[in-house]
Amino acid sequence: MRMKLVARDILLHQMARKGWSNRALAEFAGCAPGTIDNLVAGRTQSLNSRRTAQLISEALGLPVEVFFVPVLSSSATRDGKSESPSDGGGVAHRKRAE
């Protein structure tokens, strides 16, 4: 399951506080150093693995939910409604009768 980074500032703060370099955190999380480089630089917000997100969170001493949220694919919806932020998170908007 894809995971989206929602708290880059907390990630950076915790890395500095705990003394983790990008490379060391990548090694602990079992991902490429470029993955961490891209997250901390803001070039990407997604990880392809929930396990990687969990290991990053474990290293930084906070629950995974502080840093990441799951990304639901459009195929995950059953009623065909989009769950994008632009439509209120999957809530159907009804046109007011005129």
C-alpha positions as CSV (number, residue, x, y, z in Angstrom):
1,M,0.0,0.0,0.0
2,R,1.3,3.4,-0.9
3,M,1.9,5.8,1.9
4,K,1.9,9.6,1.7
5,L,4.1,11.8,3.9
6,V,1.9,14.4,5.6
7,A,4.4,15.8,8.1
8,R,7.7,16.6,6.5
9,D,8.5,19.3,9.1
10,I,8.1,16.7,11.9
11,L,10.2,14.2,9.9
12,L,13.0,16.7,9.6
13,H,12.8,17.8,13.2
14,Q,12.8,14.2,14.5
15,M,15.7,13.2,12.2
16,A,17.8,16.1,13.6
17,R,16.7,15.4,17.2
18,K,17.6,11.7,17.0
19,G,20.7,12.3,14.9
20,W,19.7,10.3,11.9
21,S,21.3,11.1,8.5
22,N,19.4,10.4,5.3
23,R,21.7,7.5,4.5
24,A,21.5,5.9,8.0
25,L,17.7,6.3,8.0
26,A,17.5,4.7,4.5
27,E,19.7,1.8,5.7
28,F,17.5,1.2,8.8
29,A,14.3,1.4,6.7
30,G,15.7,-0.8,4.0
31,C,15.2,1.7,1.2
32,A,17.4,3.5,-1.2
33,P,19.1,6.6,0.1
34,G,17.5,8.6,-2.7
35,T,14.1,7.8,-1.2
36,I,14.9,9.6,2.0
37,D,16.7,12.3,0.1
38,N,13.6,12.9,-1.9
39,L,11.2,12.9,1.1
40,V,13.3,15.4,3.1
41,A,13.8,17.7,0.1
42,G,10.1,17.7,-0.7
43,R,10.6,16.2,-4.2
44,T,8.3,13.3,-3.4
45,Q,5.6,12.6,-0.7
46,S,4.9,9.0,-1.4
47,L,6.4,5.6,-0.5
48,N,5.4,2.4,-2.2
49,S,5.7,0.4,1.0
50,R,3.8,0.6,4.3
51,R,6.7,-1.3,5.9
52,T,9.2,1.4,4.9
53,A,6.9,4.0,6.4
54,Q,6.7,1.9,9.6
55,L,10.5,1.5,9.9
56,I,11.1,5.3,9.3
57,S,8.6,6.0,12.1
58,E,10.1,3.4,14.4
59,A,13.6,5.0,13.9
60,L,12.2,8.4,14.7
61,G,10.3,7.2,17.8
62,L,6.8,8.3,16.7
63,P,3.7,6.3,15.4
64,V,3.5,5.9,11.6
65,E,0.3,7.9,11.6
66,V,2.2,11.1,12.7
67,F,4.1,11.1,9.4
68,F,2.2,9.1,6.8
69,V,-1.4,8.3,5.7
70,P,-2.4,5.5,3.3
71,V,-3.1,6.5,-0.3
72,L,-6.3,4.9,-1.5
73,S,-6.4,4.2,-5.2
74,S,-9.5,5.1,-7.2
75,S,-10.2,1.4,-7.6
76,A,-10.6,1.2,-3.9
77,T,-14.0,3.0,-4.0
78,R,-17.0,0.8,-4.4
79,D,-19.5,3.3,-5.7
80,G,-17.4,5.0,-8.3
81,K,-17.1,8.3,-6.5
82,S,-13.7,9.9,-6.4
83,E,-12.0,10.3,-3.0
84,S,-9.8,13.2,-4.0
85,P,-9.5,16.3,-1.7
86,S,-11.1,18.4,-4.4
87,D,-14.4,16.8,-3.9
88,G,-14.5,16.7,-0.2
89,G,-13.0,13.3,0.4
90,G,-15.5,11.2,-1.5
91,V,-18.6,13.0,-0.4
92,A,-21.1,13.4,-3.2
93,H,-22.0,17.0,-3.9
94,R,-25.6,17.5,-4.8
95,K,-26.8,20.3,-7.0
96,R,-29.4,22.4,-5.3
97,A,-32.8,22.3,-7.0
98,E,-33.5,25.5,-8.7
